[in-house]
Amino acid sequence: MLIVTCLLPGVVAAQSVDSGNEVSKVATQSARYLNPVYQLTLDAAVVLTKQARACASHLGKSVTISILDAAGQVILISRQEDVGPHNTEASRRKAYTSVSTKTPTLALSRNARGNPDTENLANLPELLLLGGGCPLWFQGKLVGAIGVAGGGSPENDDLIAKSAGIQEAGIFTQLN
């Protein structure tokens, strides 16, 4: 029994070292196969929506605003009562187009019309080449997009979308 008592701390220590090495190996291997991902929260979506809505209000416009995550999934859609129902889908598709292409939709629309190699983007079912969609960036990484519809013009929708951002959190509509 004395031998077991003397050897037991060594066995436990060896297991701790082995499991520590195993954890380190797993971390090293997972770094090969996984990227760290930043995810917009619902709180962020609410703040972004409030900022865009304030800009729309300043312009005297009622709009629908969609916030999507980097995978194109809806986090929040907010529609004012007097906005046409078609704007809900339009704002979502503008945000989806922007997150998918990593490009503001007003610029994408203008570039696509002027370039025969990209004009067929307008024929892809989910893409909507109208101004009002902007990607959202954090530390140079795409974290989502905002889409705005109902502002009266592609330029207004674009301006409203670009007004959103959370400076103190480093979330911007333009890549810094």
C-alpha positions in Angstrom: 0.0 0.0 0.0 2.9 2.3 0.7 4.2 1.9 -2.9 0.8 2.8 -4.3 0.6 5.9 -2.1 4.1 7.0 -3.2 3.5 6.4 -6.9 0.0 7.9 -7.1 1.1 11.5 -7.2 3.5 10.8 -10.0 0.8 9.0 -12.0 -1.7 11.9 -11.5 1.0 14.4 -12.5 1.9 12.4 -15.6 -1.8 12.3 -16.6 -2.1 16.1 -16.1 0.9 16.6 -18.4 -0.5 14.2 -21.0 -3.9 15.8 -20.9 -2.3 19.3 -21.1 -0.3 18.2 -24.2 -3.5 16.6 -25.7 -5.4 19.9 -25.2 -2.5 21.8 -26.8 -2.5 19.3 -29.8 -6.2 19.7 -30.3 -5.9 23.5 -30.1 -3.1 23.4 -32.7 -5.1 21.1 -35.0 -8.3 23.1 -34.7 -6.5 26.3 -35.6 -5.8 24.6 -39.0 -9.5 23.9 -39.6 -11.4 26.7 -37.7 -11.4 30.5 -37.9 -12.5 32.6 -35.0 -15.8 34.3 -35.9 -17.3 37.5 -34.6 -21.1 37.4 -34.4 -23.4 40.5 -34.3 -25.7 40.4 -31.3 -29.3 41.4 -31.2 -28.3 44.4 -29.2 -26.0 45.5 -32.0 -28.8 45.0 -34.5 -31.1 47.2 -32.4 -28.5 50.0 -32.1 -27.7 49.9 -35.9 -31.4 50.0 -36.7 -32.0 53.0 -34.3 -29.1 54.9 -36.0 -30.4 54.2 -39.5 -34.0 55.1 -38.4 -32.7 58.4 -37.0 -31.1 59.3 -40.3 -34.3 58.3 -42.2 -36.4 60.4 -39.8 -34.0 63.4 -40.4 -34.7 62.9 -44.2 -38.4 62.7 -43.5 -38.6 59.1 -44.7 -40.2 55.9 -43.4 -38.2 52.8 -44.1 -37.8 49.1 -43.5 -34.4 48.1 -42.1 -32.9 44.6 -42.1 -29.8 43.5 -40.2 -28.2 40.2 -41.3 -25.3 38.3 -39.9 -22.2 37.3 -41.9 -23.9 34.1 -43.1 -26.9 36.1 -44.5 -29.3 35.1 -41.8 -31.8 37.6 -40.5 -31.1 39.1 -37.0 -33.7 41.9 -37.1 -36.2 43.4 -39.6 -37.9 46.6 -38.6 -40.7 48.1 -40.8 -42.5 51.4 -40.1 -46.3 51.2 -40.4 -46.6 53.4 -43.5 -44.0 51.5 -45.6 -45.2 49.3 -48.4 -44.9 45.5 -47.7 -42.6 44.9 -50.6 -39.9 46.9 -48.8 -39.5 44.2 -46.2 -38.2 41.7 -48.7 -36.3 44.4 -50.6 -34.4 45.5 -47.5 -33.6 41.9 -46.6 -32.4 41.2 -50.2 -30.3 44.4 -50.3 -28.6 43.3 -47.0 -28.1 39.8 -48.4 -26.6 41.1 -51.6 -24.3 43.3 -49.7 -23.1 40.6 -47.3 -22.8 38.1 -50.1 -20.7 40.4 -52.3 -19.0 42.4 -49.5 -20.0 45.5 -51.5 -22.5 48.3 -51.0 -25.4 47.6 -53.3 -25.5 51.1 -54.8 -21.9 50.7 -56.0 -22.6 47.1 -57.1 -25.6 48.2 -59.1 -23.8 51.0 -60.9 -20.8 48.8 -61.7 -22.9 45.9 -62.9 -24.8 48.1 -65.4 -21.6 49.4 -66.8 -19.8 46.1 -67.1 -21.0 43.3 -69.4 -19.1 40.7 -67.3 -21.2 41.5 -64.2 -24.5 42.7 -65.6 -25.9 39.1 -65.1 -25.6 39.5 -61.3 -29.1 41.1 -61.6 -30.4 37.7 -62.7 -29.4 35.8 -59.5 -32.5 35.0 -57.5 -31.5 36.4 -54.1 -29.5 39.4 -55.2 -31.1 42.8 -55.5 -29.0 45.4 -57.2 -30.6 48.6 -55.7 -28.9 51.1 -53.4 -29.5 50.6 -49.7 -27.4 47.6 -48.7 -24.1 48.0 -46.9 -21.7 45.4 -45.4 -20.8 45.7 -41.7 -17.2 45.4 -40.7 -15.3 44.7 -37.5 -11.5 44.7 -37.5 -11.4 44.2 -41.2 -13.8 41.2 -41.0 -17.3 41.0 -42.5 -19.7 40.6 -39.6 -23.0 41.3 -41.4 -24.9 43.8 -43.4 -27.7 46.4 -43.2 -30.4 46.8 -45.9 -32.7 49.8 -46.2 -35.8 50.1 -48.4 -38.5 52.7 -48.8 -36.4 55.9 -48.6 -37.6 57.2 -51.9 -34.5 56.7 -53.9 -31.4 54.4 -54.1 -29.3 57.3 -52.9 -31.5 57.9 -49.9 -31.5 54.2 -49.0 -27.7 54.1 -49.4 -27.2 57.2 -47.2 -29.5 55.8 -44.5 -27.7 52.4 -44.5 -24.3 54.0 -44.3 -25.3 56.1 -41.3 -25.4 53.0 -39.2 -22.4 51.9 -37.3 -21.2 51.5 -33.7 -18.0 53.5 -33.5 -17.3 52.6 -29.8 -17.5 48.9 -30.7 -15.5 49.3 -34.0 -18.5 48.2 -36.2 -18.5 50.3 -39.4 -20.3 50.2 -42.8 -17.0 51.0 -44.6 -13.9 48.9 -44.5 -11.2 50.7 -42.6 
